[in-house]
Amino acid sequence: MNNIMPVKSLHYKNDSINKNEYVEKNKYIEKLDLEESLNERIIILEEELQCTKESLQTSNEEQLAYNEELLTANEELKSANNELLRINTQYQYKNEELADLYNDMINYVNSSDIGTIFLDEKLCVRKFTPSITKEINLKLQDIGRQMQDISSNLINDDLNIGASQVLTNHLPYEKEVQSKNGNWYFLKCSPYCTSENLIKGVVLSLVDITAKKLLNEANLSETLKTEFFSNLSHELRTPLNVILCALQLLDVVSCGEVNDVNDKVMKFKKYSNIMKQNCYRQLRLVNNMIDITKLDAGFFELTLSNCNIVNIVECVTMSVAEYIKSKSIELIFDTNIEECTMSCDAEKIERVILNILANSIKFTKPGGNILVNMYVSGENVNISIKDTGIGIPNDKLDIIFDRFRQVDRSLTRNQEGSGIGLSIVKSLVELHGGSISVTSEYGKGTEFIIVFPVIVLPEENDICRVVEAESQERIERIHIEFSDIYSLN
């Protein structure tokens, strides 16, 4: 037992030492493991740090490149900004020029006498100038309205029609128009063209040509007066020359030997008739000049009385029937009314009919005919004088009633006349409250139509007159009115 116990004690001591060593060893091993772990961690951290450094370096390089790009972009932006400033300056100059141009246009438009309307593709008002409002009733509130809804002072308003035609055919439309106050305008409708040559509407313009029109009329009047006085001198000279020649021939006859008294008497009568006819021509011309003066001065008066106008026209027509027959022209008088009493000046009515008949005889060839027809139309009585003469050209129909105007204006014309007869006829008809018109086909004949209103004077003012078919006064008037067409032989 004693031998065993010490052994046991020794074993316990060795176990204690081994345990400590084990502990120490474990601690060492743990320390080594820790160091190894730390070293591995350090290595990992160093690798991560290296990666981070490399990443930072790469990022830094990228940042540097980015900064360089920003610097480049900044330079480009500065350059672009400078260019924008330059362009902005140019735009400012252009805006100032446009503002000046706009002001100039506004002042020009406001001061211009040319009235203008701008219409869109639907013929609605877009803009207009102040001058146009003198004749076309436009206000600012009318912008956007249809042109056909706008009223104007123009006679025979063709604005919408002209604009529609321009919009359809893209061709300008021009016309002279008159306003109700008497002014004349040159109307022009033109297509509204854009810079791309597209038609986007219509431009209407009115140019006042009243002064030009008056000047042209004054010049025309002066020209007509000059022509009239040239013709007048011809009309005055010709009868005087004929009378002078007749007197010279009478002197020769009277101073010659008397071989045949009857022959001498016949020659004397012949030359006396020639002088009488040319005296009638002179008297007719003087009467016409006096009547024109009275008509212009407003002193021409009618001697009105209730007369049977059918009887007046029939008697004056029949009184020249023999002379017309001697010209180989057939005269026909026809009427569907036997009597029509109205207020008129019988002498002036006769003068009107004689003048128109004289014109028909002048221009109707032998073998032709003249028809005088009377008929009632409503409250009017119509007188138609129609012939188969040479007719009147269409372009002359509007001027034959104008004073001093003639279809044949030459001094060597075939028929005599001063160009004032039909003007006086028109005035005499209008003094009776009537109207006269003419229709003609060149080469086939002419028809004059006179329309008189049937007006009867009250009984207390009525002076009845009996018209005699062969009164000496009418014969004298026939000689005067027909003096231009009677034969000189």
Phi, psi and omega per residue, in radians:
M1 nan -0.684 3.118
N2 -1.156 -0.648 3.136
N3 -1.196 -0.574 -3.128
I4 -1.316 -0.717 -3.050
M5 -1.070 -0.825 3.091
P6 -1.038 -0.656 3.140
V7 -1.088 -0.828 3.107
K8 -1.002 -0.715 3.138
S9 -1.129 -0.733 3.120
L10 -1.093 -0.712 3.127
H11 -1.098 -0.689 3.094
Y12 -1.154 -0.586 3.114
K13 -1.218 -0.745 3.125
N14 -1.159 -0.647 3.094
D15 -1.098 -0.639 3.129
S16 -1.174 -0.732 -3.140
I17 -1.140 -0.776 -3.128
N18 -1.110 -0.607 3.137
K19 -1.177 -0.734 3.124
N20 -1.143 -0.748 3.120
E21 -1.079 -0.684 3.141
Y22 -1.097 -0.717 3.127
V23 -1.116 -0.814 -3.126
E24 -1.082 -0.722 -3.135
K25 -1.112 -0.691 3.109
N26 -1.106 -0.714 3.126
K27 -1.118 -0.707 -3.135
Y28 -1.131 -0.781 3.133
I29 -1.077 -0.743 3.109
E30 -1.068 -0.686 -3.137
K31 -1.144 -0.741 3.119
L32 -1.103 -0.761 3.112
D33 -1.057 -0.705 3.137
L34 -1.129 -0.781 -3.132
E35 -1.107 -0.710 3.134
E36 -1.128 -0.738 3.104
S37 -1.103 -0.722 3.135
L38 -1.156 -0.707 3.129
N39 -1.089 -0.762 3.095
E40 -1.068 -0.705 3.124
R41 -1.119 -0.723 3.131
I42 -1.102 -0.752 3.138
I43 -1.053 -0.774 3.129
I44 -1.075 -0.775 3.141
L45 -1.116 -0.683 3.122
E46 -1.125 -0.678 3.115
E47 -1.142 -0.744 3.122
E48 -1.130 -0.691 3.119
L49 -1.101 -0.725 3.117
Q50 -1.075 -0.773 3.103
C51 -1.062 -0.735 3.126
T52 -1.091 -0.748 3.124
K53 -1.053 -0.807 3.140
E54 -1.083 -0.730 3.119
S55 -1.110 -0.756 3.112
L56 -1.111 -0.694 3.132
Q57 -1.097 -0.771 3.110
T58 -1.092 -0.769 3.123
S59 -1.089 -0.690 3.126
N60 -1.111 -0.739 3.113
E61 -1.108 -0.738 3.096
E62 -1.091 -0.675 3.134
Q63 -1.132 -0.708 3.115
L64 -1.096 -0.759 3.115
A65 -1.106 -0.704 3.123
Y66 -1.115 -0.716 3.106
N67 -1.079 -0.712 3.112
E68 -1.106 -0.735 3.094
E69 -1.086 -0.706 3.105
L70 -1.107 -0.728 3.101
L71 -1.078 -0.749 3.107
T72 -1.098 -0.782 3.118
A73 -1.093 -0.660 3.120
N74 -1.101 -0.695 3.103
E75 -1.136 -0.741 3.117
E76 -1.110 -0.720 3.103
L77 -1.101 -0.693 3.091
K78 -1.077 -0.758 3.132
S79 -1.112 -0.767 3.118
A80 -1.120 -0.688 3.124
N81 -1.098 -0.736 3.092
N82 -1.096 -0.695 3.113
E83 -1.130 -0.728 3.104
L84 -1.106 -0.696 3.093
L85 -1.080 -0.733 3.120
R86 -1.118 -0.791 3.128
I87 -1.120 -0.704 3.115
N88 -1.072 -0.688 3.091
T89 -1.104 -0.749 3.106
Q90 -1.092 -0.743 3.104
Y91 -1.075 -0.668 3.105
Q92 -1.087 -0.752 3.089
Y93 -1.094 -0.747 3.135
K94 -1.125 -0.710 3.108
N95 -1.089 -0.688 3.104
E96 -1.149 -0.717 3.101
E97 -1.122 -0.753 3.110
L98 -1.104 -0.692 3.108
A99 -1.103 -0.744 3.104
D100 -1.128 -0.748 3.133
L101 -1.115 -0.726 3.108
Y102 -1.078 -0.778 3.113
N103 -1.098 -0.711 3.109
D104 -1.090 -0.766 -3.124
M105 -1.137 -0.733 3.125
I106 -1.069 -0.794 3.135
N107 -1.161 -0.663 3.110
Y108 -1.125 -0.829 -3.118
V109 -1.080 -0.741 -3.111
N110 -1.215 -0.498 -3.116
S111 -1.650 -0.187 -3.094
S112 -1.372 2.529 3.073
D113 -1.520 -0.043 3.139
I114 -1.524 1.976 3.111
G115 -1.414 2.326 -3.058
T116 -2.352 2.460 3.042
I117 -2.215 2.332 3.064
F118 -1.834 2.135 -3.132
L119 -1.961 2.567 3.098
D120 -1.524 -2.976 -3.062
E121 -1.186 -0.299 3.099
K122 -1.727 0.208 -3.121
L123 1.057 0.631 3.016
C124 -1.729 2.579 -3.096
V125 -1.223 2.185 3.055
R126 -1.758 -0.852 -3.141
K127 -2.589 2.849 3.038
F128 -2.737 2.748 3.137
T129 -1.679 2.725 -3.091
P130 -1.045 -0.566 -3.056
S131 -1.129 -0.464 -3.080
I132 -1.218 -0.366 -3.064
T133 -1.274 -0.152 3.092
K134 -1.164 -0.590 -3.087
E135 -2.062 -0.342 3.135
I136 -2.072 2.211 -3.008
N137 -1.377 1.418 -3.113
L138 -1.988 2.470 3.013
K139 -2.301 2.911 3.139
L140 -1.030 -0.542 3.141
Q141 -1.196 -0.245 -3.107
D142 -1.477 -0.101 3.105
I143 -1.099 2.211 -3.081
G144 1.768 -0.210 3.138
R145 -1.465 2.704 3.073
Q146 -1.167 2.463 -3.138
M147 -1.099 -0.564 -3.131
Q148 -1.179 -0.280 3.126
D149 -1.591 -0.049 -3.113
I150 -1.655 2.223 3.120
S151 -1.480 2.730 -3.138
S152 -2.516 2.968 3.116
N153 -1.686 0.151 -3.086
L154 -1.411 2.460 3.060
I155 -1.399 2.359 -3.068
N156 0.939 1.064 -3.080
D157 -0.993 1.958 -3.118
D158 -1.934 0.286 -3.031
L159 -1.086 -0.896 -3.076
N160 -1.202 -0.649 3.121
I161 -1.124 -0.813 3.134
G162 -1.087 -0.742 3.138
A163 -1.119 -0.692 3.124
S164 -1.113 -0.723 3.123
Q165 -1.107 -0.752 3.141
V166 -1.105 -0.728 -3.124
L167 -1.178 -0.460 -3.119
T168 -1.458 -0.873 -3.040
N169 -1.804 -0.057 3.075
H170 1.054 0.484 3.109
L171 -2.060 2.511 3.139
P172 -1.074 2.637 3.122
Y173 -2.183 2.165 -3.074
E174 -2.254 2.494 -3.115
K175 -2.891 2.593 3.002
E176 -1.608 2.243 -3.117
V177 -2.224 2.715 -3.141
Q178 -2.066 2.485 3.098
S179 -1.635 2.915 -3.096
K180 -1.174 -0.345 3.107
N181 -1.580 0.111 3.051
G182 1.698 -0.134 3.138
N183 -1.311 2.633 3.113
W184 -1.939 2.486 -3.125
Y185 -2.363 2.612 3.002
F186 -1.701 1.912 -3.118
L187 -1.593 2.227 3.088
K188 -2.298 2.188 3.058
C189 -1.950 2.133 -3.101
S190 -2.207 2.657 3.059
P191 -1.166 2.485 3.057
Y192 -1.569 1.866 -3.074
C193 -1.774 2.380 3.064
T194 -1.525 3.056 3.108
S195 -1.131 -0.383 3.082
E196 -1.543 0.176 3.133
N197 1.108 0.631 3.059
L198 -1.797 2.500 3.117
I199 -1.534 1.979 -3.082
K200 -2.040 0.320 3.135
G201 2.661 -2.780 -3.071
V202 -2.390 2.520 3.056
V203 -1.971 2.077 3.082
L204 -1.789 2.316 3.102
S205 -2.341 2.504 3.094
L206 -2.127 2.076 3.110
V207 -1.895 2.165 -3.128
D208 -1.249 2.016 -3.136
I209 -2.038 0.383 -3.109
T210 -1.030 -0.826 -3.117
A211 -1.096 -0.736 3.122
K212 -1.122 -0.716 3.134
K213 -1.095 -0.792 3.130
L214 -1.102 -0.691 3.120
L215 -1.124 -0.753 3.118
N216 -1.105 -0.711 3.118
E217 -1.152 -0.678 3.110
A218 -1.135 -0.741 3.117
N219 -1.130 -0.726 3.110
L220 -1.113 -0.719 3.121
S221 -1.079 -0.735 3.125
E222 -1.135 -0.711 3.112
T223 -1.099 -0.766 3.138
L224 -1.138 -0.668 3.114
K225 -1.141 -0.697 3.113
T226 -1.085 -0.789 3.104
E227 -1.115 -0.680 -3.133
F228 -1.093 -0.803 -3.115
F229 -1.210 -0.513 3.032
S230 -1.138 -0.795 3.095
N231 -1.144 -0.661 -3.126
L232 -1.097 -0.737 3.114
S233 -1.101 -0.645 3.078
H234 -1.135 -0.777 -3.134
E235 -1.122 -0.623 3.129
L236 -1.305 -0.687 -3.058
R237 -1.242 -0.699 -3.048
T238 -1.064 -0.886 3.111
P239 -1.093 -0.649 3.140
L240 -1.125 -0.713 3.097
N241 -1.100 -0.712 3.135
V242 -1.136 -0.773 3.118
I243 -1.077 -0.742 -3.135
L244 -1.105 -0.743 3.113
C245 -1.114 -0.723 3.122
A246 -1.089 -0.726 3.104
L247 -1.117 -0.703 3.116
Q248 -1.114 -0.702 3.104
L249 -1.149 -0.654 3.079
L250 -1.101 -0.671 3.095
D251 -1.093 -0.743 3.133
V252 -1.107 -0.773 -3.135
V253 -1.115 -0.765 -3.095
S254 -1.208 -0.511 -3.119
C255 -1.559 -0.202 -3.098
G256 -1.382 2.994 3.114
E257 -1.237 2.467 -3.106
V258 -1.549 1.665 3.059
N259 -1.675 -0.687 -3.107
D260 -2.397 1.872 -3.097
V261 -1.119 -0.698 -3.135
N262 -1.097 -0.723 3.106
D263 -1.085 -0.683 3.139
K264 -1.162 -0.696 3.123
V265 -1.136 -0.725 -3.138
M266 -1.117 -0.747 3.119
K267 -1.137 -0.716 3.113
F268 -1.065 -0.760 3.127
K269 -1.126 -0.691 -3.137
K270 -1.094 -0.868 -3.103
Y271 -1.222 -0.528 3.077
S272 -1.139 -0.731 3.105
N273 -1.126 -0.665 3.101
I274 -1.057 -0.792 3.135
M275 -1.125 -0.685 -3.130
K276 -1.124 -0.772 -3.127
Q277 -1.060 -0.745 -3.127
N278 -1.273 -0.455 2.984
C279 -1.159 -0.680 3.063
Y280 -1.066 -0.715 3.124
R281 -1.072 -0.738 3.107
Q282 -1.139 -0.738 -3.131
L283 -1.115 -0.709 3.115
R284 -1.074 -0.759 -3.138
L285 -1.122 -0.764 3.128
V286 -1.134 -0.734 3.113
N287 -1.051 -0.755 3.120
N288 -1.085 -0.723 3.134
M289 -1.133 -0.714 3.115
I290 -1.130 -0.740 -3.134
D291 -1.140 -0.682 3.095
I292 -1.062 -0.767 3.131
T293 -1.075 -0.759 3.131
K294 -1.139 -0.728 -3.141
L295 -1.114 -0.738 3.126
D296 -1.136 -0.646 -3.109
A297 -1.464 -0.164 -3.133
G298 1.376 0.339 -3.105
F299 -1.763 0.046 -3.121
F300 -1.375 2.149 -3.078
E301 -2.109 2.564 3.073
L302 -1.721 2.525 3.020
T303 -1.752 1.621 -2.999
L304 -1.490 2.493 3.022
S305 -2.743 2.784 3.114
N306 -1.366 1.994 -3.097
C307 -2.284 2.737 3.021
N308 -1.433 1.767 -3.036
I309 -1.182 -0.451 3.078
V310 -1.099 -0.750 3.126
N311 -1.127 -0.692 -3.130
I312 -1.091 -0.892 -3.085
V313 -1.149 -0.699 -3.130
E314 -1.143 -0.758 -3.107
C315 -1.136 -0.779 -3.114
V316 -1.213 -0.524 3.100
T317 -1.234 -0.806 -3.117
M318 -1.175 -0.467 -3.113
S319 -1.205 -0.338 3.114
V320 -1.912 0.159 -3.079
A321 -1.077 -0.736 -3.111
E322 -1.122 -0.740 -3.136
Y323 -1.127 -0.728 3.133
I324 -1.129 -0.658 3.108
K325 -1.119 -0.647 3.122
S326 -1.121 -0.341 3.102
K327 -1.588 0.152 -3.121
S328 1.068 0.617 3.093
I329 -2.042 2.347 3.136
E330 -1.522 2.260 3.104
L331 -1.908 2.238 3.136
I332 -2.180 2.224 3.038
F333 -1.961 2.218 -3.101
D334 -2.418 2.520 3.122
T335 -2.691 2.525 3.059
N336 -1.800 0.187 3.075
I337 -2.262 2.382 -3.135
E338 -1.535 -0.511 -3.071
E339 -2.641 2.433 3.069
C340 -2.629 1.792 -3.114
T341 -1.531 2.257 3.135
M342 -2.663 2.851 3.122
S343 -1.394 2.127 3.137
C344 -2.808 2.950 3.010
D345 -1.767 1.828 -3.010
A346 -1.005 -0.712 -3.120
E347 -1.100 -0.705 -3.124
K348 -1.247 -0.604 3.082
I349 -1.115 -0.763 3.099
E350 -1.040 -0.731 -3.124
R351 -1.100 -0.693 3.118
V352 -1.089 -0.863 -3.104
I353 -1.118 -0.750 -3.138
L354 -1.086 -0.704 -3.118
N355 -1.117 -0.785 -3.133
I356 -1.178 -0.704 3.092
L357 -1.083 -0.706 3.127
A358 -1.063 -0.709 3.097
N359 -1.125 -0.703 3.130
S360 -1.117 -0.723 3.140
I361 -1.137 -0.708 -3.115
K362 -0.984 -0.738 -2.942
F363 -1.930 0.262 3.058
T364 -1.916 2.217 -3.101
K365 -1.381 2.767 3.064
P366 -0.954 2.447 -3.073
G367 1.670 -0.198 3.113
G368 -1.472 -3.049 3.129
N369 -2.515 2.739 3.098
I370 -2.201 2.215 -3.119
L371 -2.007 2.156 3.042
V372 -1.901 2.073 -3.060
N373 -2.244 2.437 3.101
M374 -2.184 2.411 3.117
Y375 -2.733 2.771 -3.128
V376 -1.716 2.402 3.089
S377 -2.334 1.779 -3.102
G378 1.158 -2.144 3.127
E379 -1.754 0.328 -3.119
N380 -2.108 2.701 2.990
V381 -1.958 2.304 -3.087
N382 -1.906 2.451 3.074
I383 -2.144 2.106 3.139
S384 -1.965 2.227 3.070
I385 -2.120 1.904 -3.019
K386 -2.120 2.369 3.132
D387 -2.249 2.959 3.097
T388 -1.923 0.663 -3.091
G389 -1.379 -2.752 -3.026
I390 -1.340 -0.250 3.121
G391 1.390 3.119 -3.100
I392 -2.202 2.308 3.099
P393 -1.042 2.600 -3.100
N394 -1.021 -0.655 -3.093
D395 -1.299 -0.085 3.132
K396 -1.868 -0.141 -3.073
L397 -1.106 -0.570 -3.082
D398 -1.367 -0.166 -3.036
I399 -1.996 -0.084 -2.994
I400 -1.196 -0.389 3.096
F401 -1.617 -0.031 3.117
D402 -1.353 2.511 -3.123
R403 -1.165 2.436 3.106
F404 1.202 0.163 -3.116
R405 -1.758 2.418 3.115
Q406 -2.355 2.582 3.072
V407 -1.171 -0.785 3.038
D408 -1.798 1.913 -3.004
R409 -1.674 -0.042 -3.056
S410 -1.365 2.689 3.103
L411 -1.320 -0.218 -3.141
T412 -1.807 0.395 -3.110
R413 -1.097 2.761 -3.060
N414 -1.266 -0.506 -3.061
Q415 -2.064 2.509 3.124
E416 -1.333 2.877 3.092
G417 2.595 2.599 -3.095
S418 -1.719 -0.200 3.136
G419 1.505 0.324 3.139
I420 -2.124 -0.111 -3.085
G421 -1.076 -0.921 -3.116
L422 -1.191 -0.488 3.055
S423 -1.112 -0.738 3.103
I424 -1.190 -0.687 3.090
V425 -0.991 -0.836 3.141
K426 -1.049 -0.750 3.141
S427 -1.115 -0.736 3.139
L428 -1.131 -0.700 3.111
V429 -1.123 -0.763 -3.114
E430 -1.194 -0.541 3.059
L431 -1.105 -0.470 3.066
H432 -1.490 0.069 -3.118
G433 1.424 0.203 -3.096
G434 -1.774 -2.958 3.126
S435 -2.518 2.731 3.109
I436 -2.344 2.427 3.130
S437 -2.414 2.887 -3.114
V438 -2.420 2.443 2.983
T439 -2.231 2.528 -3.075
S440 -2.743 2.605 2.989
E441 -2.171 2.073 -3.017
Y442 -1.044 2.202 -3.140
G443 1.618 -0.147 -3.080
K444 -2.129 -0.414 3.109
G445 2.467 3.070 -3.061
T446 -2.407 2.586 3.072
E447 -2.315 2.175 3.011
F448 -1.756 2.313 3.113
I449 -2.124 2.103 3.124
I450 -1.887 2.303 -3.137
V451 -2.100 2.115 3.092
F452 -2.007 2.367 2.998
P453 -1.311 2.405 -3.135
V454 -1.458 1.730 3.126
I455 -2.102 2.306 -3.093
V456 -1.977 2.334 3.092
L457 -1.243 2.636 3.015
P458 -1.039 2.705 -3.046
E459 -1.035 -0.615 -3.099
E460 -1.215 -0.381 3.124
N461 -1.751 0.023 -3.035
D462 -1.457 2.258 3.032
I463 -2.141 1.706 -3.057
C464 -1.218 2.403 3.125
R465 -2.194 2.431 3.075
V466 -1.739 2.167 -3.117
V467 -1.603 2.133 3.128
E468 -1.672 2.404 -3.067
A469 -1.149 -0.648 -3.066
E470 -2.119 0.762 3.113
S471 -1.212 2.614 -3.112
Q472 -1.114 -0.599 3.134
E473 -1.118 -0.733 3.139
R474 -1.156 -0.723 3.125
I475 -1.030 -0.697 3.120
E476 -1.140 -0.724 3.132
R477 -1.153 -0.629 3.100
I478 -1.117 -0.781 3.107
H479 -1.006 -0.699 -3.116
I480 -1.217 -0.865 -3.068
E481 -1.193 -0.533 -3.100
F482 -1.692 0.162 -3.048
S483 -1.083 -0.451 -3.137
D484 -1.366 -0.292 -3.035
I485 -2.037 -0.178 3.073
Y486 -1.144 2.555 3.108
S487 -1.220 2.501 -3.139
L488 -1.449 -0.096 -3.117
N489 -1.603 nan nan
